Amino acid sequence: MAVTIEENKSKKGRVIITVAAVLLLLVIGAVGISFTDTGGVNPPNDIGYIEIAEGQDTDQVAGLLKESGIIKFPMVFKLQAIIGGYSGHFQAGSAYIEKGMSYKDILDMLITPARNTVKVVVPQGCDTVELARTLCDAGLVVWDDFFAALSNPADYSYRFIDEMPIRDDTLEGYLYPATYEIPYGMSAHDIVDLMLSTMDAKLHEEDYVRAADMGLTMDQVITMASLVERETLPGCDLNRVAAVYINRARCNMPLESKGSIQFILGERKPVLSIADAKTDSKYNTFMYCGLPIGPIGNPGVDAINAVLNYAGGEDYYYALMADGSQVFASDYDTFMAELAGKETAIDLDEDVITNIDDRIGDFGAVAQIQ
C-alpha cells in the first residue's frame, strides 16, 4: 500500500507570511535608517569638504562623499541622483556640506555651475599671520574675527588639540596648507575648522604610534616639521634637514633655525642681524636649546613625514642657499668651508653660528627624542 505524504498547506502559508513580514520589516528599517541620513546628513565636525574633478560620474561622487564621512548610504545617493536626473551634471570644484543638509540639498549644490567660492592657496610653511592676510585680502574674513576663531582651541574637537600644551597661538602649525575653494559667507570659525579637519585627515593612528616610539608628542613632531618646512624649498631633501634638527635636539643643543627668528620678527627678512638673533623669545632657537615652544608655521605632510621617518645620520649643520641648493656637514669647519663664497637664502652673521664640534658630548641626551 502506497503511503502519500501531503504537506500541510496552512503551515506552509504561515511560514511564507512570516518570512515576508520579516523581509518587510527589514526593508522598512533600512528605509527608515536611510531616511535619517538622506533627510539631514551629519558630517564630521559639522562641515564636510570634497573636491570634484572634471568629468567625475555619480559613482565617483558618491564614493567621495562616503569616504569623507558625509553620507552613509552611497547606493541611496546614487538612486536619488538617477531618479532626480542629476547624473552626468556634476560640476567640478570644491563643495562644502553642512550638517543637516539633505541628499537633495547636496545634489542641488553639486550641479550648480558657480558656487560663488574663492580659491585660496595656503603655501607650506605659511604662518597664521600670513594666512590671515591672505584670507582678509580675499574678502573672506575680518582680521579680528579670524583671530577670535583661533583664540579658543576648545571650540574644536581633534585629537592633536586635546594632546597639545596650553600656550599662546595654540593653533599655529595645524591650519593645514593646501588649496581651498572657500565660499563667501563661510564663518571664520568654519574656515578654521575646515583647515583643522584637513590636518586631522593627514594624521593617521600609525603617525601617533611612531611619534610615541620616538619619545615625541604629536605637537613636538609638528613643531619640528614647521622648522623643516620653513628652512626648505620645493625639491629640497626634507628628510636630511629633519635629521639635522633631530640630531641637535637629541644633544640638547641650539637648533639655530633662522626661520624661527623670522617668525619672532613677524616678517621674512632675507638678512638677519645679530640683534635679531638675540631677540628674547621661547621661539628663539639660537638662544634656547631644543625645540621652540610651538610651531613656527603650518607644515605639509611631507615635512611631517620627514620627522617621523628619521633614520639617524651624522649631519649637525645645514644651510639653504640662495640658489635653492643645500649644504650639509657633520662638523663646523667643513660646514664653514662649504659656505665660503656662497650666498645663503637667509643671511646671518656667521659669528652667531655655534661651533659645537667639541661640545656634543657635553649637552647630554634629551629623553624625549629617541
C-alpha positions, 0 to 999 in steps of 0.5 A, spaced: 500 500 500 502 506 497 503 511 503 502 519 500 505 524 504 501 531 503 504 537 506 500 541 510 498 547 506 496 552 512 503 551 515 506 552 509 502 559 508 504 561 515 511 560 514 511 564 507 507 570 511 512 570 516 518 570 512 515 576 508 513 580 514 520 579 516 523 581 509 518 587 510 520 589 516 527 589 514 526 593 508 522 598 512 528 599 517 533 600 512 528 605 509 527 608 515 535 608 517 536 611 510 531 616 511 535 619 517 541 620 513 538 622 506 533 627 510 539 631 514 546 628 513 551 629 519 558 630 517 564 630 521 565 636 525 559 639 522 562 641 515 564 636 510 569 638 504 570 634 497 573 636 491 570 634 484 574 633 478 572 634 471 568 629 468 567 625 475 560 620 474 555 619 480 559 613 482 565 617 483 561 622 487 558 618 491 564 614 493 567 621 495 562 623 499 562 616 503 569 616 504 569 623 507 564 621 512 558 625 509 553 620 507 552 613 509 548 610 504 552 611 497 547 606 493 541 611 496 545 617 493 546 614 487 538 612 486 536 619 488 541 622 483 538 617 477 531 618 479 532 626 480 536 626 473 542 629 476 547 624 473 552 626 468 551 634 471 556 634 476 560 640 476 567 640 478 570 644 484 570 644 491 563 643 495 562 644 502 556 640 506 553 642 512 550 638 517 543 637 516 543 638 509 539 633 505 541 628 499 537 633 495 540 639 498 547 636 496 545 634 489 542 641 488 549 644 490 553 639 486 550 641 479 550 648 480 555 651 475 558 657 480 558 656 487 560 663 488 567 660 492 574 663 492 580 659 491 585 660 496 592 657 496 595 656 503 603 655 501 607 650 506 610 653 511 605 659 511 604 662 518 597 664 521 599 671 520 600 670 513 594 666 512 590 671 515 592 676 510 591 672 505 584 670 507 582 678 509 585 680 502 580 675 499 574 678 502 573 672 506 574 674 513 575 680 518 582 680 521 579 680 528 574 675 527 579 670 524 583 671 530 577 670 535 576 663 531 583 661 533 583 664 540 579 658 543 582 651 541 576 648 545 571 650 540 574 644 536 574 637 537 581 633 534 585 629 537 592 633 536 588 639 540 586 635 546 594 632 546 597 639 545 600 644 551 596 650 553 600 656 550 599 662 546 597 661 538 595 654 540 593 653 533 599 655 529 602 649 525 595 645 524 591 650 519 593 645 514 596 648 507 593 646 501 588 649 496 581 651 498 575 653 494 572 657 500 565 660 499 563 667 501 559 667 507 563 661 510 564 663 518 571 664 520 570 659 525 568 654 519 574 656 515 578 654 521 575 648 522 575 646 515 583 647 515 583 643 522 579 637 519 584 637 513 590 636 518 586 631 522 585 627 515 593 627 514 594 624 521 593 617 521 593 612 528 600 609 525 603 617 525 601 617 533 604 610 534 611 612 531 611 619 534 610 615 541 616 610 539 620 616 538 619 619 545 615 625 541 608 628 542 604 629 536 605 637 537 613 636 538 613 632 531 609 638 528 613 643 531 619 640 528 616 639 521 614 647 521 622 648 522 623 643 516 618 646 512 620 653 513 628 652 512 626 648 505 624 649 498 620 645 493 625 639 491 629 640 497 631 633 501 626 634 507 628 628 510 636 630 511 634 637 514 629 633 519 635 629 521 639 635 522 634 638 527 633 631 530 640 630 531 641 637 535 635 636 539 637 629 541 644 633 544 640 638 547 643 643 543 641 650 539 637 648 533 639 655 530 633 655 525 633 662 522 626 661 520 624 661 527 627 668 528 623 670 522 617 668 525 619 672 532 620 678 527 613 677 524 616 678 517 621 674 512 627 678 512 632 675 507 638 678 512 638 677 519 642 681 524 645 679 530 640 683 534 635 679 531 638 673 533 638 675 540 631 677 540 628 674 547 623 669 545 621 661 547 621 661 539 628 663 539 632 657 537 639 660 537 638 662 544 634 656 547 636 649 546 631 644 543 625 645 540 621 652 540 615 652 544 610 651 538 610 651 531 613 656 527 608 655 521 603 650 518 607 644 515 605 639 509 605 632 510 611 631 507 615 635 512 611 631 517 613 625 514 620 627 514 620 627 522 617 621 523 621 617 518 628 619 521 633 614 520 639 617 524 645 620 520 651 624 522 649 631 519 649 637 525 649 643 520 645 645 514 644 651 510 639 653 504 642 657 499 640 662 495 640 658 489 635 653 492 641 648 493 643 645 500 649 644 504 650 639 509 656 637 514 657 633 520 662 638 523 663 646 523 669 647 519 667 643 513 660 646 514 664 653 514 668 651 508 662 649 504 659 656 505 665 660 503 663 664 497 656 662 497 650 666 498 645 663 503 637 664 502 637 667 509 643 671 511 646 671 518 652 673 521 656 667 521 659 669 528 652 667 531 653 660 528 655 655 534 661 651 533 659 645 537 664 640 534 667 639 541 661 640 545 656 634 543 658 630 548 657 635 553 649 637 552 647 630 554 641 626 551 634 629 551 629 623 553 624 625 549 627 624 542 629 617 541 
